[in-house]
Amino acid sequence: MDVNSLISSLCALTSVGFFEETNTDGALQERRFAQTPLSRYLCQDVPGSMYALVRQFGSEWEHRSWSQLAYSIRTGQSVVLRKLYNELAGSSVNWVVTGSLNFALQGLPIIPHDIDIQTDRRCAYEIERRFALYVTKKVMFSSAECIRSHFGALQIDGITVELMGDVQKRLEDGSWEDPVDLNRHKLFVAFEGMDVPVLSLKYEAQTYRKLGRIERAQMLQEALSRFQPRPAEGNDHKLM
């Protein structure tokens, strides 16, 4: 390791408050740096640790993912998303994008391969009707161990679009929660001239935690501090 390069890096981080220098009068090799309250979040064993998120963002696969993210969204998913948006925006259909495309639209380094649409029961069947030529799985009630909904699927230009209406998750006592009120958790993301409705990352993190997918929930929770949505009309928000 090159000492000069290391000292330069530490000095740069010190200038923005990540470290403090405690021995400025010593020789180059004797200069010492200490943590500040800000850099302590880089440790694994502190409340609110950002260790996992920083390790993820610095990894090789992370950089590979980011390098292909814009291409991925702006090709197949983008074209299909615009078809959905043009048909549903301004209609009576209450819908949001969820899952991996939602995460990508909100800036997470995830490459989506399909589009997940969450809606209510009535609108799931209405979306199916509007895109009848693309239906590969008719909407019907479907139940798994931890989640149930009115589920169906479309195939548009080679991209799978999954529809989920009136999603319910099983509670610890074995009963089912009420269907999700989308308007409580809806945000809008500006993307290629569209205001795309999405679920908040906070709600997505809570959902994954309930489903036992703790690693994904942790990733979303750690990412929340990077976003500051501003209020729009009613219960909605917009991310710019």
ROMAR-463081 format. One record per residue: residue number from 0; x, y, z of N, C-alpha, C in turn; residue in three letters. Coordinates in Angstrom, 2 decimals, m for minus. Layout:
// ROMAR-463081
num, n_u, n_v, n_w, ca_u, ca_v, ca_w, c_u, c_v, c_w, residuo
NUM, X, Y, Z, X, Y, Z, X, Y, Z, ALA $
...
This chain:
// ROMAR-463081
num, n_u, n_v, n_w, ca_u, ca_v, ca_w, c_u, c_v, c_w, residuo
0, 0.85, m1.19, 0.00, 0.00, 0.00, 0.00, 0.88, 1.24, 0.00, MET $
1, 0.57, 2.20, m0.84, 1.33, 3.44, m0.93, 0.89, 4.40, 0.18, ASP $
2, 1.84, 4.78, 1.04, 1.51, 5.61, 2.20, 0.98, 6.97, 1.77, VAL $
3, 1.62, 7.59, 0.78, 1.18, 8.91, 0.33, m0.26, 8.88, m0.18, ASN $
4, m0.60, 7.85, m0.94, m1.97, 7.74, m1.46, m2.97, 7.53, m0.33, SER $
5, m2.58, 6.69, 0.65, m3.46, 6.45, 1.79, m3.69, 7.73, 2.58, LEU $
6, m2.61, 8.50, 2.85, m2.74, 9.75, 3.60, m3.62, 10.74, 2.83, ILE $
7, m3.43, 10.81, 1.52, m4.25, 11.73, 0.70, m5.73, 11.37, 0.79, SER $
8, m6.01, 10.07, 0.74, m7.41, 9.63, 0.83, m7.99, 9.96, 2.20, SER $
9, m7.24, 9.71, 3.24, m7.72, 10.00, 4.60, m7.93, 11.50, 4.80, LEU $
10, m7.02, 12.31, 4.24, m7.18, 13.76, 4.35, m8.43, 14.24, 3.61, CYS $
11, m8.68, 13.64, 2.46, m9.89, 14.01, 1.71, m11.14, 13.68, 2.50, ALA $
12, m11.16, 12.49, 3.12, m12.30, 12.08, 3.93, m12.42, 12.93, 5.20, LEU $
13, m11.27, 13.36, 5.72, m11.29, 14.23, 6.89, m11.93, 15.58, 6.55, THR $
14, m11.69, 16.07, 5.34, m12.21, 17.38, 4.95, m13.73, 17.41, 4.88, SER $
15, m14.36, 16.24, 4.76, m15.83, 16.19, 4.71, m16.41, 15.55, 5.97, VAL $
16, m15.56, 15.38, 6.99, m16.09, 14.99, 8.29, m16.12, 13.51, 8.59, GLY $
17, m15.55, 12.67, 7.71, m15.59, 11.24, 7.97, m14.57, 10.82, 9.03, PHE $
18, m13.41, 11.51, 9.05, m12.38, 11.23, 10.04, m11.86, 12.55, 10.60, PHE $
19, m11.08, 12.47, 11.67, m10.38, 13.63, 12.20, m8.92, 13.24, 12.41, GLU $
20, m8.02, 14.19, 12.12, m6.61, 13.91, 12.29, m6.20, 14.28, 13.72, GLU $
21, m5.51, 13.35, 14.39, m5.19, 13.54, 15.80, m3.71, 13.80, 16.05, THR $
22, m2.89, 13.72, 15.00, m1.46, 13.91, 15.20, m0.89, 14.66, 14.00, ASN $
23, m1.25, 15.91, 13.86, m0.88, 16.68, 12.68, 0.58, 17.10, 12.67, THR $
24, 1.27, 17.03, 13.83, 2.66, 17.50, 13.92, 3.67, 16.39, 13.66, ASP $
25, 3.22, 15.14, 13.54, 4.14, 14.03, 13.38, 4.63, 13.90, 11.96, GLY $
26, 5.61, 13.04, 11.78, 6.09, 12.74, 10.43, 4.99, 12.07, 9.64, ALA $
27, 5.21, 12.01, 8.33, 4.18, 11.46, 7.45, 3.71, 10.09, 7.91, LEU $
28, 4.68, 9.20, 8.24, 4.31, 7.85, 8.62, 3.65, 7.79, 10.00, GLN $
29, 3.73, 8.87, 10.78, 3.19, 8.86, 12.13, 1.85, 9.59, 12.25, GLU $
30, 1.36, 10.12, 11.15, 0.07, 10.82, 11.20, m1.03, 9.84, 11.55, ARG $
31, m1.92, 10.26, 12.43, m2.97, 9.38, 12.92, m4.34, 10.01, 12.66, ARG $
32, m5.29, 9.15, 12.39, m6.66, 9.58, 12.11, m7.61, 8.79, 13.00, PHE $
33, m8.67, 9.44, 13.44, m9.66, 8.78, 14.29, m11.04, 8.91, 13.65, ALA $
34, m11.93, 8.03, 14.07, m13.29, 8.08, 13.56, m14.05, 9.26, 14.14, GLN $
35, m15.04, 9.69, 13.40, m16.00, 10.69, 13.87, m17.35, 9.99, 14.00, THR $
36, m18.36, 10.65, 14.59, m19.70, 10.03, 14.65, m20.22, 9.62, 13.28, PRO $
37, m19.82, 10.36, 12.23, m20.29, 10.03, 10.88, m19.68, 8.71, 10.40, LEU $
38, m18.37, 8.54, 10.58, m17.73, 7.33, 10.06, m18.04, 6.10, 10.88, SER $
39, m18.56, 6.27, 12.08, m18.89, 5.09, 12.89, m20.01, 4.27, 12.24, ARG $
40, m20.80, 4.91, 11.37, m21.85, 4.16, 10.68, m21.27, 3.17, 9.67, TYR $
41, m19.96, 3.26, 9.41, m19.32, 2.29, 8.52, m18.97, 1.00, 9.26, LEU $
42, m19.09, 0.99, 10.59, m18.81, m0.21, 11.37, m20.01, m1.15, 11.33, CYS $
43, m19.75, m2.43, 11.50, m20.82, m3.42, 11.44, m21.69, m3.44, 12.68, GLN $
44, m21.11, m3.16, 13.82, m21.78, m3.46, 15.09, m22.35, m2.23, 15.78, ASP $
45, m22.81, m1.24, 14.99, m23.42, m0.05, 15.59, m24.85, 0.08, 15.09, VAL $
46, m25.75, 0.65, 15.89, m27.13, 0.87, 15.43, m27.14, 1.77, 14.19, PRO $
47, m27.93, 1.41, 13.21, m28.01, 2.19, 11.98, m26.82, 2.01, 11.06, GLY $
48, m26.06, 0.93, 11.22, m24.86, 0.69, 10.42, m25.17, 0.72, 8.92, SER $
49, m24.27, 1.38, 8.16, m24.36, 1.42, 6.71, m23.33, 0.49, 6.06, MET $
50, m22.74, m0.37, 6.89, m21.65, m1.24, 6.43, m22.06, m2.06, 5.21, TYR $
51, m23.21, m2.76, 5.30, m23.62, m3.64, 4.20, m23.89, m2.86, 2.93, ALA $
52, m24.51, m1.69, 3.07, m24.83, m0.89, 1.90, m23.57, m0.37, 1.23, LEU $
53, m22.59, 0.08, 2.02, m21.33, 0.58, 1.45, m20.56, m0.55, 0.78, VAL $
54, m20.53, m1.73, 1.41, m19.87, m2.87, 0.79, m20.52, m3.22, m0.54, ARG $
55, m21.85, m3.15, m0.57, m22.58, m3.47, m1.80, m22.26, m2.46, m2.89, GLN $
56, m22.31, m1.16, m2.54, m22.08, m0.13, m3.55, m20.64, m0.11, m4.05, PHE $
57, m19.71, m0.67, m3.27, m18.32, m0.69, m3.70, m17.91, m1.98, m4.39, GLY $
58, m18.83, m2.91, m4.53, m18.47, m4.21, m5.09, m18.39, m4.17, m6.62, SER $
59, m17.67, m5.15, m7.16, m17.50, m5.21, m8.62, m18.82, m5.46, m9.33, GLU $
60, m19.64, m6.38, m8.77, m20.91, m6.68, m9.44, m21.84, m5.48, m9.39, TRP $
61, m21.66, m4.64, m8.35, m22.47, m3.42, m8.27, m22.17, m2.49, m9.42, GLU $
62, m20.89, m2.30, m9.71, m20.51, m1.42, m10.81, m20.94, m1.99, m12.15, HIS $
63, m20.86, m3.31, m12.29, m21.35, m3.92, m13.54, m22.84, m3.70, m13.70, ARG $
64, m23.58, m3.80, m12.58, m25.02, m3.59, m12.64, m25.35, m2.17, m13.05, SER $
65, m24.68, m1.21, m12.43, m24.94, 0.20, m12.76, m24.61, 0.49, m14.21, TRP $
66, m23.56, m0.13, m14.73, m23.15, 0.17, m16.09, m24.20, m0.25, m17.11, SER $
67, m25.06, m1.21, m16.74, m26.09, m1.70, m17.65, m27.49, m1.22, m17.28, GLN $
68, m27.59, m0.47, m16.18, m28.92, m0.12, m15.67, m29.70, 0.75, m16.65, LEU $
69, m29.07, 1.84, m17.10, m29.78, 2.76, m17.99, m30.20, 2.04, m19.28, ALA $
70, m29.28, 1.21, m19.81, m29.62, 0.47, m21.03, m30.81, m0.44, m20.80, TYR $
71, m30.80, m1.13, m19.67, m31.86, m2.09, m19.38, m33.21, m1.41, m19.28, SER $
72, m33.27, m0.32, m18.50, m34.55, 0.35, m18.31, m35.02, 1.00, m19.59, ILE $
73, m34.08, 1.57, m20.35, m34.47, 2.36, m21.52, m34.67, 1.51, m22.77, ARG $
74, m34.60, 0.19, m22.65, m34.88, m0.66, m23.81, m36.21, m1.34, m23.61, THR $
75, m36.21, m2.62, m23.30, m37.47, m3.35, m23.23, m38.42, m2.85, m22.18, GLY $
76, m37.95, m2.73, m20.93, m38.86, m2.29, m19.87, m39.42, m0.90, m20.13, GLN $
77, m38.58, m0.01, m20.66, m39.02, 1.36, m20.90, m40.15, 1.41, m21.92, SER $
78, m40.00, 0.65, m23.00, m41.02, 0.64, m24.06, m42.34, 0.10, m23.53, VAL $
79, m42.27, m1.00, m22.78, m43.49, m1.60, m22.24, m44.09, m0.72, m21.15, VAL $
80, m43.25, m0.14, m20.32, m43.74, 0.76, m19.28, m44.50, 1.93, m19.90, LEU $
81, m44.00, 2.45, m21.00, m44.71, 3.56, m21.66, m46.05, 3.10, m22.21, ARG $
82, m46.13, 1.88, m22.74, m47.42, 1.37, m23.22, m48.42, 1.27, m22.07, LYS $
83, m47.95, 0.77, m20.94, m48.83, 0.68, m19.76, m49.24, 2.08, m19.30, LEU $
84, m48.27, 2.96, m19.25, m48.53, 4.32, m18.77, m49.52, 5.04, m19.68, TYR $
85, m49.32, 4.95, m20.98, m50.21, 5.65, m21.92, m51.64, 5.16, m21.80, ASN $
86, m51.81, 3.88, m21.48, m53.15, 3.31, m21.37, m53.79, 3.62, m20.02, GLU $
87, m53.00, 3.63, m18.96, m53.56, 3.69, m17.61, m53.53, 5.08, m16.97, LEU $
88, m52.55, 5.90, m17.34, m52.45, 7.23, m16.75, m53.69, 8.05, m17.08, ALA $
89, m54.27, 8.66, m16.09, m55.47, 9.47, m16.30, m56.75, 8.67, m16.34, GLY $
90, m56.66, 7.34, m16.22, m57.85, 6.50, m16.20, m58.30, 6.29, m14.76, SER $
91, m59.34, 5.51, m14.58, m59.85, 5.22, m13.24, m59.06, 4.10, m12.57, SER $
92, m58.08, 3.53, m13.28, m57.30, 2.42, m12.74, m56.29, 2.95, m11.72, VAL $
93, m56.32, 2.39, m10.53, m55.36, 2.74, m9.48, m54.24, 1.71, m9.51, ASN $
94, m53.04, 2.12, m9.87, m51.97, 1.15, m10.09, m50.64, 1.74, m9.64, TRP $
95, m49.69, 0.86, m9.34, m48.33, 1.25, m9.02, m47.37, 0.20, m9.55, VAL $
96, m46.16, 0.63, m9.84, m45.08, m0.31, m10.16, m44.44, m0.74, m8.85, VAL $
97, m44.18, m2.03, m8.72, m43.53, m2.56, m7.52, m42.38, m3.47, m7.94, THR $
98, m41.68, m4.04, m6.98, m40.62, m4.99, m7.30, m39.38, m4.35, m7.91, GLY $
99, m38.65, m5.14, m8.71, m37.32, m4.72, m9.17, m37.34, m3.48, m10.04, SER $
100, m38.35, m3.30, m10.89, m38.40, m2.09, m11.70, m38.62, m0.87, m10.82, LEU $
101, m39.45, m0.99, m9.80, m39.62, 0.10, m8.85, m38.29, 0.48, m8.22, ASN $
102, m37.52, m0.52, m7.78, m36.24, m0.23, m7.14, m35.30, 0.47, m8.11, PHE $
103, m35.26, 0.01, m9.36, m34.39, 0.63, m10.35, m34.82, 2.07, m10.63, ALA $
104, m36.11, 2.30, m10.75, m36.61, 3.65, m11.01, m36.27, 4.60, m9.87, LEU $
105, m36.17, 4.06, m8.65, m35.85, 4.90, m7.50, m34.35, 4.93, m7.20, GLN $
106, m33.54, 4.41, m8.13, m32.10, 4.62, m8.04, m31.29, 3.48, m7.48, GLY $
107, m31.91, 2.35, m7.16, m31.14, 1.23, m6.64, m30.47, 0.47, m7.79, LEU $
108, m29.28, m0.08, m7.56, m28.53, m0.74, m8.62, m29.03, m2.15, m8.88, PRO $
109, m30.25, m2.24, m9.40, m30.87, m3.53, m9.70, m31.34, m3.50, m11.14, ILE $
110, m31.01, m4.54, m11.88, m31.46, m4.61, m13.28, m32.76, m5.40, m13.33, ILE $
111, m33.86, m4.75, m13.70, m35.15, m5.46, m13.76, m35.27, m6.29, m15.02, PRO $
112, m35.96, m7.40, m14.89, m36.20, m8.26, m16.05, m37.68, m8.41, m16.37, HIS $
113, m38.55, m7.90, m15.50, m39.98, m7.92, m15.77, m40.59, m6.68, m15.13, ASP $
114, m41.90, m6.57, m15.19, m42.61, m5.44, m14.60, m43.72, m5.98, m13.72, ILE $
115, m43.72, m5.56, m12.46, m44.75, m5.99, m11.51, m45.69, m4.81, m11.25, ASP $
116, m46.97, m5.04, m11.46, m47.98, m4.02, m11.25, m48.88, m4.43, m10.09, ILE $
117, m49.00, m3.55, m9.12, m49.90, m3.81, m7.99, m51.10, m2.87, m8.10, GLN $
118, m52.27, m3.41, m7.84, m53.50, m2.65, m8.00, m54.56, m3.24, m7.06, THR $
119, m55.81, m2.88, m7.25, m56.86, m3.50, m6.45, m57.57, m4.57, m7.30, ASP $
120, m58.53, m5.24, m6.69, m59.17, m6.37, m7.37, m59.85, m5.92, m8.66, ARG $
121, m60.67, m4.88, m8.58, m61.41, m4.44, m9.77, m60.45, m4.04, m10.88, ARG $
122, m59.41, m3.30, m10.53, m58.50, m2.79, m11.55, m57.62, m3.88, m12.15, CYS $
123, m57.35, m4.95, m11.41, m56.59, m6.06, m11.99, m57.34, m6.63, m13.19, ALA $
124, m58.64, m6.81, m13.05, m59.44, m7.34, m14.15, m59.61, m6.29, m15.26, TYR $
125, m59.61, m5.00, m14.87, m59.73, m3.94, m15.87, m58.46, m3.85, m16.70, GLU $
126, m57.29, m3.98, m16.08, m56.04, m3.98, m16.83, m55.99, m5.18, m17.77, ILE $
127, m56.43, m6.33, m17.28, m56.50, m7.52, m18.13, m57.37, m7.25, m19.35, GLU $
128, m58.51, m6.59, m19.14, m59.42, m6.29, m20.26, m58.77, m5.35, m21.26, ARG $
129, m58.09, m4.32, m20.77, m57.47, m3.33, m21.65, m56.31, m3.93, m22.46, ARG $
130, m55.65, m4.95, m21.91, m54.51, m5.57, m22.59, m54.82, m7.02, m22.94, PHE $
131, m56.05, m7.26, m23.36, m56.52, m8.63, m23.60, m55.65, m9.39, m24.61, ALA $
132, m55.09, m8.69, m25.59, m54.30, m9.36, m26.62, m52.97, m9.89, m26.07, LEU $
133, m52.58, m9.44, m24.89, m51.28, m9.80, m24.33, m51.38, m10.76, m23.14, TYR $
134, m52.57, m11.20, m22.81, m52.75, m12.03, m21.61, m52.14, m13.41, m21.80, VAL $
135, m51.27, m13.80, m20.87, m50.72, m15.17, m20.86, m51.24, m15.97, m19.67, THR $
136, m51.72, m15.29, m18.66, m52.34, m15.95, m17.50, m53.50, m15.08, m17.04, LYS $
137, m54.70, m15.59, m17.16, m55.87, m14.81, m16.80, m55.86, m14.51, m15.31, LYS $
138, m56.33, m13.32, m14.98, m56.39, m12.91, m13.58, m57.37, m13.79, m12.82, VAL $
139, m56.92, m14.34, m11.71, m57.79, m15.11, m10.83, m57.20, m15.09, m9.42, MET $
140, m58.04, m15.40, m8.46, m57.57, m15.40, m7.09, m56.53, m16.49, m6.89, PHE $
141, m55.40, m16.13, m6.28, m54.30, m17.06, m6.06, m53.76, m16.85, m4.65, SER $
142, m53.49, m17.95, m3.94, m53.04, m17.86, m2.56, m51.82, m18.74, m2.34, SER $
143, m50.80, m18.18, m1.67, m49.63, m18.93, m1.24, m49.59, m18.91, 0.29, ALA $
144, m48.52, m19.41, 0.86, m48.45, m19.53, 2.31, m48.51, m18.18, 3.01, GLU $
145, m47.82, m17.18, 2.45, m47.69, m15.89, 3.14, m48.37, m14.73, 2.43, CYS $
146, m48.84, m14.93, 1.19, m49.39, m13.82, 0.42, m50.47, m14.34, m0.51, ILE $
147, m51.47, m13.48, m0.78, m52.51, m13.85, m1.73, m52.98, m12.60, m2.46, ARG $
148, m53.52, m12.80, m3.66, m53.98, m11.68, m4.48, m54.78, m12.21, m5.65, SER $
149, m55.33, m11.30, m6.43, m55.92, m11.63, m7.73, m54.79, m11.45, m8.74, HIS $
150, m54.27, m12.57, m9.20, m53.00, m12.57, m9.93, m53.20, m12.96, m11.39, PHE $
151, m52.46, m12.28, m12.27, m52.46, m12.61, m13.69, m51.18, m12.12, m14.33, GLY $
152, m51.00, m12.41, m15.62, m49.76, m12.01, m16.29, m50.02, m11.66, m17.74, ALA $
153, m49.21, m10.71, m18.23, m49.22, m10.30, m19.63, m47.82, m10.55, m20.20, LEU $
154, m47.74, m10.63, m21.52, m46.45, m10.68, m22.21, m46.51, m9.62, m23.30, GLN $
155, m45.77, m8.52, m23.10, m45.79, m7.40, m24.03, m44.38, m7.20, m24.58, ILE $
156, m44.22, m7.35, m25.87, m42.91, m7.17, m26.52, m41.81, m7.97, m25.83, ASP $
157, m42.14, m9.17, m25.41, m41.16, m10.05, m24.79, m40.92, m9.81, m23.31, GLY $
158, m41.60, m8.83, m22.73, m41.45, m8.51, m21.31, m42.66, m9.03, m20.54, ILE $
159, m42.42, m9.76, m19.46, m43.51, m10.25, m18.62, m44.00, m9.14, m17.71, THR $
160, m45.31, m8.96, m17.67, m45.94, m7.99, m16.78, m46.86, m8.77, m15.85, VAL $
161, m46.57, m8.77, m14.56, m47.39, m9.49, m13.59, m48.34, m8.52, m12.91, GLU $
162, m49.60, m8.93, m12.78, m50.64, m8.12, m12.17, m51.04, m8.72, m10.84, LEU $
163, m51.13, m7.88, m9.82, m51.51, m8.34, m8.48, m52.56, m7.39, m7.92, MET $
164, m53.77, m7.90, m7.73, m54.86, m7.08, m7.23, m55.24, m7.44, m5.81, GLY $
165, m55.48, m6.43, m4.97, m55.86, m6.65, m3.56, m54.90, m7.59, m2.85, ASP $
166, m53.63, m7.21, m2.84, m52.61, m8.03, m2.18, m52.85, m8.06, m0.68, VAL $
167, m52.78, m9.25, m0.11, m52.89, m9.44, 1.34, m51.75, m10.31, 1.82, GLN $
168, m51.24, m10.00, 3.00, m50.18, m10.81, 3.61, m50.71, m11.45, 4.89, LYS $
169, m50.23, m12.66, 5.15, m50.67, m13.38, 6.34, m49.99, m12.81, 7.58, ARG $
170, m50.77, m12.60, 8.62, m50.25, m12.08, 9.88, m49.73, m13.22, 10.75, LEU $
171, m49.03, m12.87, 11.81, m48.42, m13.89, 12.67, m49.45, m14.80, 13.31, GLU $
172, m50.67, m14.29, 13.54, m51.70, m15.13, 14.17, m52.43, m16.03, 13.17, ASP $
173, m52.00, m15.98, 11.89, m52.59, m16.82, 10.86, m53.70, m16.16, 10.07, GLY $
174, m54.18, m15.01, 10.53, m55.22, m14.28, 9.78, m54.58, m13.48, 8.65, SER $
175, m55.42, m12.90, 7.80, m54.94, m12.12, 6.67, m55.18, m10.65, 6.93, TRP $
176, m54.18, m9.82, 6.62, m54.37, m8.38, 6.75, m55.33, m7.88, 5.68, GLU $
177, m55.86, m6.67, 5.85, m56.73, m6.08, 4.84, m55.94, m5.83, 3.56, ASP $
178, m56.61, m5.81, 2.40, m55.90, m5.48, 1.16, m55.18, m4.14, 1.27, PRO $
179, m54.05, m4.05, 0.61, m53.20, m2.87, 0.70, m53.93, m1.64, 0.15, VAL $
180, m53.87, m0.54, 0.89, m54.37, 0.75, 0.42, m53.23, 1.43, m0.34, ASP $
181, m53.25, 1.34, m1.66, m52.13, 1.83, m2.46, m51.88, 3.32, m2.27, LEU $
182, m52.94, 4.08, m2.08, m52.78, 5.53, m1.99, m51.98, 5.96, m0.75, ASN $
183, m51.91, 5.10, 0.25, m51.13, 5.43, 1.45, m49.63, 5.30, 1.20, ARG $
184, m49.26, 4.52, 0.20, m47.85, 4.20, 0.00, m47.36, 4.59, m1.40, HIS $
185, m48.15, 5.35, m2.13, m47.83, 5.66, m3.52, m46.94, 6.91, m3.62, LYS $
186, m45.91, 6.81, m4.47, m45.07, 7.93, m4.87, m45.10, 8.02, m6.39, LEU $
187, m44.59, 9.14, m6.92, m44.42, 9.25, m8.36, m42.95, 9.51, m8.67, PHE $
188, m42.41, 8.76, m9.62, m41.04, 8.93, m10.07, m41.05, 9.49, m11.49, VAL $
189, m40.33, 10.60, m11.69, m40.23, 11.19, m13.02, m39.24, 10.39, m13.85, ALA $
190, m39.69, 9.83, m14.98, m38.84, 9.00, m15.82, m39.25, 9.17, m17.28, PHE $
191, m38.34, 9.69, m18.10, m38.56, 9.86, m19.53, m39.90, 10.53, m19.85, GLU $
192, m40.21, 11.61, m19.15, m41.42, 12.36, m19.41, m42.67, 11.78, m18.80, GLY $
193, m42.54, 10.69, m18.04, m43.69, 10.07, m17.37, m43.57, 10.28, m15.86, MET $
194, m44.69, 10.48, m15.19, m44.73, 10.44, m13.73, m45.25, 9.05, m13.34, ASP $
195, m44.32, 8.14, m13.11, m44.66, 6.73, m12.91, m45.04, 6.49, m11.46, VAL $
196, m46.24, 5.95, m11.20, m46.63, 5.64, m9.81, m45.89, 4.41, m9.32, PRO $
197, m45.30, 4.50, m8.14, m44.54, 3.40, m7.54, m44.88, 3.30, m6.07, VAL $
198, m44.54, 2.17, m5.47, m44.67, 2.02, m4.02, m43.45, 2.59, m3.33, LEU $
199, m43.64, 3.17, m2.16, m42.51, 3.71, m1.41, m41.56, 2.59, m1.00, SER $
200, m40.28, 2.91, m0.93, m39.30, 1.92, m0.50, m39.54, 1.51, 0.95, LEU $
201, m40.05, 2.43, 1.76, m40.34, 2.09, 3.15, m41.38, 0.97, 3.22, LYS $
202, m42.43, 1.10, 2.42, m43.46, 0.06, 2.43, m42.92, m1.25, 1.84, TYR $
203, m42.13, m1.13, 0.75, m41.56, m2.33, 0.15, m40.68, m3.07, 1.17, GLU $
204, m39.89, m2.32, 1.95, m39.03, m2.94, 2.95, m39.87, m3.67, 4.00, ALA $
205, m40.97, m3.04, 4.43, m41.84, m3.67, 5.42, m42.44, m4.96, 4.86, GLN $
206, m42.82, m4.94, 3.59, m43.42, m6.11, 2.96, m42.43, m7.27, 2.89, THR $
207, m41.21, m6.98, 2.44, m40.21, m8.05, 2.34, m39.88, m8.62, 3.72, TYR $
208, m39.90, m7.77, 4.73, m39.63, m8.26, 6.08, m40.74, m9.22, 6.53, ARG $
209, m41.99, m8.85, 6.24, m43.11, m9.72, 6.60, m43.05, m11.05, 5.87, LYS $
210, m42.52, m11.03, 4.65, m42.43, m12.25, 3.85, m41.19, m13.07, 4.19, LEU $
211, m40.40, m12.59, 5.14, m39.22, m13.32, 5.57, m37.99, m13.11, 4.70, GLY $
212, m38.05, m12.15, 3.77, m36.91, m11.88, 2.90, m36.10, m10.75, 3.52, ARG $
213, m35.36, m11.09, 4.58, m34.72, m10.10, 5.43, m33.60, m9.36, 4.71, ILE $
214, m32.81, m10.07, 3.89, m31.70, m9.41, 3.21, m32.19, m8.32, 2.27, GLU $
215, m33.25, m8.60, 1.51, m33.80, m7.59, 0.61, m34.40, m6.44, 1.41, ARG $
216, m35.08, m6.75, 2.51, m35.65, m5.71, 3.36, m34.56, m4.80, 3.91, ALA $
217, m33.44, m5.39, 4.32, m32.33, m4.61, 4.87, m31.73, m3.70, 3.82, GLN $
218, m31.59, m4.19, 2.59, m31.06, m3.37, 1.51, m31.94, m2.15, 1.26, MET $
219, m33.26, m2.36, 1.25, m34.18, m1.26, 1.01, m34.16, m0.27, 2.18, LEU $
220, m34.11, m0.79, 3.39, m34.10, 0.07, 4.56, m32.87, 0.97, 4.56, GLN $
221, m31.72, 0.40, 4.21, m30.49, 1.18, 4.20, m30.50, 2.23, 3.09, GLU $
222, m31.23, 1.96, 2.01, m31.29, 2.91, 0.90, m32.23, 4.07, 1.17, ALA $
223, m33.11, 3.94, 2.13, m34.13, 4.96, 2.36, m33.55, 6.33, 2.66, LEU $
224, m32.41, 6.37, 3.33, m31.82, 7.66, 3.72, m31.35, 8.47, 2.52, SER $
225, m31.26, 7.83, 1.35, m30.78, 8.53, 0.16, m31.88, 9.28, m0.57, ARG $
226, m33.13, 9.13, m0.14, m34.24, 9.71, m0.88, m35.02, 10.66, 0.01, PHE $
227, m35.43, 11.80, m0.57, m36.22, 12.79, 0.15, m37.43, 13.18, m0.69, GLN $
228, m38.47, 12.35, m0.72, m39.65, 12.66, m1.52, m40.35, 13.90, m1.03, PRO $
229, m40.87, 14.69, m1.94, m41.61, 15.88, m1.54, m43.10, 15.64, m1.78, ARG $
230, m43.98, 16.20, m0.94, m45.41, 15.94, m1.08, m45.96, 16.44, m2.41, PRO $
231, m46.88, 15.66, m2.98, m47.66, 16.11, m4.12, m49.11, 16.16, m3.65, ALA $
232, m50.07, 15.89, m4.54, m51.47, 15.98, m4.13, m51.86, 14.84, m3.22, GLU $
233, m52.73, 15.12, m2.27, m53.29, 14.09, m1.41, m52.21, 13.32, m0.68, GLY $
234, m52.29, 11.97, m0.78, m51.34, 11.11, m0.12, m50.14, 10.79, m0.97, ASN $
235, m50.10, 11.32, m2.20, m49.04, 10.97, m3.12, m47.80, 11.83, m2.89, ASP $
236, m46.66, 11.38, m3.40, m45.41, 12.10, m3.35, m44.75, 11.99, m4.71, HIS $
237, m43.81, 12.87, m4.95, m43.08, 12.83, m6.21, m41.59, 12.82, m5.91, LYS $
238, m40.85, 11.94, m6.59, m39.41, 11.92, m6.50, m38.87, 12.56, m7.77, LEU $
239, m38.08, 13.57, m7.64, m37.55, 14.28, m8.81, m36.05, 14.01, m8.94, MET $
